[in-house]
Amino acid sequence: MATKAINMKLDEQLLNDIKKIAYVYHMTFSDTVREALGEYIEKMEADPYYKLTANVEEASAEESEEILNEISSLTDEDLEIVSRRTAKVAK
């Protein structure tokens, strides 16, 4: 995949933290940031709110707020997986 240069501002402490991590793990600054962003994206994509709203292009602010309120009220027990099914998709 092609890479693109970006310009962004970071507070000095965050910048120093990234540099230190890169140094300790013998990584480039860019590789450190890419890896951190990749892990953050995986975490966010696993979030129930993201899963419910990522493909909803037309959700209003009110609808998004309602969904977020409903998700926020769920307990860990509500989110526990109680059964699984596997489906095969024919080609």
N, C-alpha and C positions, 0 to 999 in steps of 0.2 A: 504494500500500500504506500502511496506517495505521502511524504511528510510535508507540512507547511510550517513556515515560521510564524510565530505569533508574538505580540508585544503585550505584556501585562505588568501590573504593579503589584508588588508584594510588600508587606511590612518588613522592616529590617530583621526582626526576630525570626519570622518564618523563613526568610531568605537564608539567614545564617543556619537555621536548623536543617534546611534542605542541603546546604553545602556540607555541613558536618556529616549527615547521613551518607551523602554521596562519597565523601572522603573515606569514611570508616568502611564502607562496603565496596570501595574501589569501583565506583560507578561514575558516569558522567552526571552532571547536573540534570541534563535533559532526560536521560534514562531514568533517573530517580523520580522526576516529576511525572514522566509517562507512566511508570509503574504505579505510583501513588494514585494517579487519576484513573488508571485501569481498575485498581481495587475499589476505588470509590464508586465508579460507574457500576461495577458488579454488585456492590452493596445496594445502591439505589435501585437498580433494576430488579432486585429481589424483594424490594419493599412492596407490600400490598397496595398502597396508594398508587405507586407508579404502575403496577400491573393493571390496575383498574382504570387508570386514566391516560396511559401513554398513547393509546390509539384513538382517543376521543378528541378529535380536533375541534369539535364544535361545543365543548363544555363551557358553560358560562361560569363566571366567577362564583355565582351563587351555588351552582351545581357542584363545582369543585369544593367549595367550602362545606357543603352538605356531605359529600363523600368523605372528606377529611374528618369531619366530626364523627361520622359513623365508624370509621376505621379507628379513630382515637379512643372510642368507647369500648372497643373489643378487648377482652382479657386474653392472656396467654392461653387459657383453656379454650376460649372461642376459636383461637387460631391453630389449635392442635390438630394435626392430621390424624383422622381416625380410621381411614381406609384409603387404599390406593387401587387404581385400575390401570391396566396397560392396554392401549389400543394400537393396532397396526393399521397404517394407512397404505392402501393399495396404490401402486404407481400407475 
